[in-house]
Amino acid sequence: MTWLAWRQQRLTWLIVAIVFTAVLSVSAYGHWRVANLIQQADVFKASEGYNDIFTDSQLVAILIPPLVGIFLGVSLFAPEIEHNTHVLVLTQSVSRLRWFFVKIAYAAVAAVAAGGLQSIAFDWSWSQYIAALDQSWVDPMTLGARGVDPAAYTLLATVAGAAAGLLIRRTLSAVAITIGVFAVVRVGGMFAWLSLVPTRQDVRQLPGAYPAPPRDSFAFFVDGGFILNDGQRLLNYDPVYQDIIGSCPVDTVADKCLVENGVAAEFIRYYSTDQFAAIQAVDAGLAIAISFILLAIGAFWVRKRTH
């Protein structure tokens, strides 16, 4: 069974390897170009020339896991079941669960390896750029492109594709279901860590000197606003906040104006890079947990299925 699973998936592995060779080549070029600009102390040019490329790289890094996962997962069972070629295997001495888990194991190893390589490539390619330009390591886009997130979400897409192929029995339908599951978990993971991981906060009492920026220049700023004399908080998108800001000049007498408008202090909330592990523990943990749930559903379905 192990040999058969390898024979069936070797073309898939080869295509994934070719794709990641191309990704690593592009990453190597980006790393080399950014390193040259920074060595020349031309940081502005690095920013001007690479902001769009950096954003595109973040987007590509987030899209690679579902694409690879769909390619690996949906192709495991859906085509066989759609054409009834799985019947030949199941009529041999191989148990249904062994057939299921051996095929899943090969795909899962490929998925985790692909996600890990993508994460390493992104870090290596862009770490100098982010450090030179004080970009955030903990904004949602960058979080999804580095650390354990790519491996966890590639695994999720692979298992979701395999489970969808088993249950739906149609390749195109399984692809659509997999995309939907991935998108829901991806967005849900972001809301999960935003809800469960507490933000850091800096408060400036008025009147008074502006506090130094957070020591972590790579922080991801969430929001900020005013604290009124009665303790009420106004966020920076609140219409009342905008009215107060509009009525006060942006100069040395701004504090006096804010105090006259009932403002006691101002605050900012942000995530710091030392919270990266906690954020990814929630985000990747959710993806891995749902992967195991889908794996259990698939195993149960295989065991109970009659054909």
N, C-alpha and C positions, 0 to 999 in steps of 0.2 A: 504493500500500500504506500509506503514511504517513497519507493522508487517511482510508482505511478504518479503520485502527487508532484514529485519533482519534474517528471516528464511533461505533465500537463501545464505546469506553471513556469517552465524555464524561459519561454518566449516572453512572458509577462515580466519576469525578473530582468531579462536582457533589455527590454524597452525602458523599464524604470532606471536601469543603470545608465543607459544612453542619455535619458533626460537629465539625470543628476550630473553626469559628466558635463553636459552643456551648462547647467546651473553653476557648477563649480568653476568652469572656465570664465563665465561672466563675472562671478564673484572675485576671481583672481585678478581680472582686469580692473574692476572697480577698486580693489584694495591697492593695487599698484598706482593707479592714477591719483587717488586720494593721498596716499603716502607721499608722492612727489610734490603735490601742491602744498601739503602741510610743511614738508621739509624746506620748501621755498618761502615759507612764512606767508603764503598767499591764501590766507584763510577765507578772505572775502570771496575770492574767485572760487574756492572750494564750495562755499555756500551757494554762490550764484549758479555754478554749473551743476551742482549735485543735489540740490533740494528736490527737484522733480524726480531725479533718478532714485533718490533715497525713498521717496514716497511710493514710487512704482515698485521698488524692491520690497518694501513692506507689504504692499498689496499682493505681489507675486508670492511672497513667502507665506502669506495667509491662505492663498488659493491653492498652493501646491498640495497640502495635506488632503483636502477633499478630492482633488483630481486623482492623486495617486491612490488614495483609499478606494475611490469608486472603481478605478481601473483594476485594482487588486481584488477587491471584495466582490463586486457584482459578477466578475468573470469566474468566480469559484464554483458556483452552483447553478445560477440562472440559466446559462446556455445548455448545460447538461440536462437539467430538468425540462427545459423548453423543448429539447429534441429527444427526450427520453433515453439518452445514452447512459444515464446514471443507473438504469435498471440492470445493465450488464455487470457493473461493479457490485451492486447490492445482492445479486444472485450468487456471488462467489462466497468464499468463507470469511469475508471481511464484514465485521459488524457495522451497523449504521453509525454508531457513535464514533468508532475508530475512523471511518471514512470522513465524518464531519470534522473531528478534532485534528487529524493529520493534515488535511487541506487547510484548515484555519491556521494551524501552527506555522506552516510555511509562509502564508500570506502575512501573518502577524509579525513574524521576524523581519520580513522585507519592509513592512510598514514602519516599524519602530526604527529600523536602520535608516530608511529614507528620511523620516522626520528628524532623526538625530543629525544626519549629515547636513540637512538643510539648515538646521539651527546653528551648527558649527560654522557653516559657510557664511551665514548672515553675520554672525558675531565677528568672524575674522575679517570679513569684507568691510564692515562699517564701524567697527569699534573706534578707530582713529578719528573718523569723521564726527561721530557723536561726541567724543571727548573734546575735540577742537572747537566745536560750535555749541557746546552746552545743550545738546538735544536731550530729551527725556528718555531714560531707559524703561520707564514704567507707564508710559501712555498705552492705551489699549492696542494700538496698531503694532508697536514695537514688542509688546508683551507676547503677542500671538506669533511673533516671528523668531523668538529666541527661547533659550532655556529648554524645559521639558515639554512645553506646550505643543510644538510641531509634532513630536513623536506621539504624544497622547491623542492629539486630534487626528493624526493619520491612522492610528490604531482604531479610533472610534469610527471613522469613515469606512475602514476596511470591514470591521465587524458589522456595521450597519448595512453595508452593501451585501455582505454574505447572508445576513439574516433576511434582508428584503428579498434577495433572490430565492431563498428557500420558501418564504411565505407567499410571495406574489407570483413566482414562477414565470415571470416575464422580464426580459433584460431591460427594456426601456422603462418600464414601470418601476423596476427596482432602482434604476439610476435616479429617477425623479424622487422616490421615497428617500433615498440616501441623501440627496442634496437637502431635502426638507429637514431630515433629522439633524444633519450636521449644522445647518443654519440655526435651528432652534437651540441646540446645545451651545453653539458658539456665542449667541446673544445671551442665552441664559447664564453661561459662565461669567460673562462680563458683569451682568447685574448681580450675580452671586458674590463676586469678590468686592464689588462696590458696596454691597450691603453688609458683608461679613467682616471685611478688613477695615478697621477704623482709620480715618484720615488723621494726619498731623495738622496742628493748627498754630498759627502765629497771630497774636493779638497786639494791637497798638492802642494804648490809652490816649485819649485826646484831652487837652492839647499835649503834645509830646513829640519827641523825635521819632522819625520813622525807624522801625527795627531793621536790623541787617537782614538781607535776604536769607532764606534757609541755607544752612551750610551745604546742603546737597544741591548743587546747581543742576542736577539731572532730575529734579523732582517733577512730578506731573501735577499741575495745579487744577484743582477740581472747581472751586468757586471761592467767593469772598463776599464781603459786604460790610454793613454797619451793625453795631450793637447800640440800640437806643437807650435812653436813660431809664426806661421802664423794663429793660432787659429783652425787649423784642429784637429779633434779628431780621435785617433786611438783606436779602441776597442781591448780588449785583445786576440781576436781570429783573428785579422788582421795579414796577413803575415809580413807586415812592422814592426808591434809591436813585433812580434816574432823575427825578425832579430835584432832589437835594443836590446831586452832583451838578446839575445844570444851573442851579442858583448860586453856587459857590465858585469863586475864581480859583484857577490852578496856580497859586503862588503862595507866598509865605503867610498870607492871612487866611488861607483855606481852612486851617484848623479852627480858627475863631468862628468862621462862618458855619462850619459843621456843628460846633458846640451850640451855637445859637439856634440851629435847627433840631436840637435834641439828640445829637449823636454823642455817645459816650466813648465809643471805641470803634475801630475797624479791625477786620480779621480776614485771614486767608486760610483756606484748607487745601491740603495737597497730600500726595503719596510720595514717600521718599524711596530711594533705591534700596535702602536696607529692609524695605517691606516686600521686595521682589519675591523672595522665597515664600512668604505667606500668601501673596497674591496668586502665585502659580500653584501653590498647594491646593487652593480652592478651585482654581480654573481647571488645571490638569486633573485634579482629583475627581471633579465632576465628570469629565470626559471618560476617564478610566472606569469609574463606577458604572456609568451607563453602558460602556463597552461590555463589561461583565454581565450586566443585566440582559443585554441583547444576545450575548453568547449563551446564556442560560436558556433564553427563549428559543434560540435556534436549536440547541441540544434537545430540549423538550419536544420541539416540533419534529425533529428527525426521528426521535425514538417512537413517537406516537403515530407517525405517518405510515400508511399502509402501502403506498406505492410512490 
